[in-house]
């Protein structure tokens, strides 16, 4: 009865799942089934992009110190390769 609100809530849920969990393949299939091919494709496309952007911003600005503390050896290898090349 409220397709726009349902799609908006679905988009927000997908953004959170795509940004905060390792994968959203099941949710992508469910959205295709529930919303149909074209609307599901749009929601999954925008939701996955927004979720990835959210995760990037979180890791870049909010979790930066934790990432550097736990993954510093890997980061140093990448930075050394960038400097070399």
URKA-V152099 format. One record per residue. N is the residue number from 0. SS is DSSP state (h for helix, s for strand, l for the rest). PSI is psi as a letter, one per 40 degrees, with the letter a starting at -180 (999 if undefined). BURIAL is 1 if it has 9 or more other C-alpha atoms within 8 Angstrom, else 0. Layout:
BEGIN
N:SS:PSI:BURIAL
N:SS:PSI:BURIAL
END
This chain:
BEGIN
0:l:e:0
1:l:g:0
2:h:d:0
3:h:d:0
4:h:d:0
5:h:d:0
6:h:d:1
7:h:d:0
8:h:d:0
9:h:d:1
10:h:d:1
11:h:d:1
12:h:d:0
13:h:d:1
14:h:d:1
15:h:d:1
16:h:d:1
17:h:d:1
18:h:d:1
19:h:e:0
20:l:i:0
21:l:d:0
22:l:i:0
23:l:f:1
24:h:d:0
25:h:d:0
26:h:d:0
27:h:d:1
28:h:d:0
29:h:d:0
30:h:d:1
31:h:d:1
32:h:d:1
33:h:d:0
34:h:e:1
35:l:i:1
36:h:d:0
37:h:d:0
38:h:d:1
39:h:d:1
40:h:d:1
41:h:d:0
42:h:d:1
43:h:d:1
44:h:d:0
45:h:d:1
46:h:d:1
47:h:d:1
48:h:d:1
49:h:d:1
50:h:d:1
51:h:d:1
52:h:d:1
53:h:d:1
54:h:d:1
55:h:d:0
56:h:d:1
57:h:d:1
58:h:d:1
59:h:d:0
60:h:d:0
61:h:d:0
62:l:e:1
63:h:d:1
64:h:d:0
65:h:d:0
66:h:d:1
67:h:d:1
68:h:d:0
69:h:d:0
70:h:f:0
71:h:d:1
72:h:d:0
73:h:d:0
74:h:d:1
75:h:d:0
76:h:d:0
77:h:d:0
78:h:d:0
79:h:d:0
80:h:d:0
81:h:d:0
82:h:d:0
83:h:d:0
84:l:999:0
END
